[in-house]
Amino acid sequence: MDKDAEGLGADFELWQQLTDDYEAALGALARGEPGARERVVRLSLALQQLHPDLSPVDHDC
């Protein structure tokens, strides 16, 4: 496996873990759990930094 493929695998695994954690944090936020909002914000920022091209926020405005 070349370095690009290895990087994509690690990148995908990180993306998958962050999205799973983000979904869990959204559930916690919906239930009103303490600290959930902060977790959602941190995970959202991490996902945005990992893949800014997938961000729903338009930064060109």
N, C-alpha and C positions, 0 to 999 in steps of 0.2 A: 504494500500500500504506500503510495507516495505521500509527501508531507501535506499537500493540499487536501487529499482525501482524509488524512488523519485529522487535520484541523477542522474540516467540515463535520466529522463525527463528533468531536469534542464540542464544537459549537452547537450542534444539534442537541446533544445531551444537555448542555447548559440551558439552551432555549427551552427545551421540554421541561426541565426541572423548574425554571423560573415561571413558566406559564402554569404549571401545576400548583406552585406555591401561590401565584397570583389569584388563581381561581379559589383556592382555599381561603385566602385573605379576604376576597370579596364576600364569600359566605360568612366569614366571621364579622365583617362589617355589617352585613344585612342582619345578623343576629344581635348587633350592638355590643360586641365584645370589646373590652378595653384594649387600646393599642392597635386595633385593626386598621384604622384609617392610616396610621403611620406606616404599617406594613404594606398596605396597598400602594401608597405613594412611593415608598422605597423600591418596591418590586416593579412598579410602572416605570420609574426612572432607569432601573437596571435593564429592563427590556428595551427601552428606548435607546439606551447607549449601545446595547448589543446590536440592535438592528434599527438604526434611525430611519431607514427607508420604509419600514413597516409601521412607523408611528402614525396615528390618526391625526396628529397635530401638524398643521402646515406652517413651517418655519419661514416661509418666503413672504409672509404678509408684512 
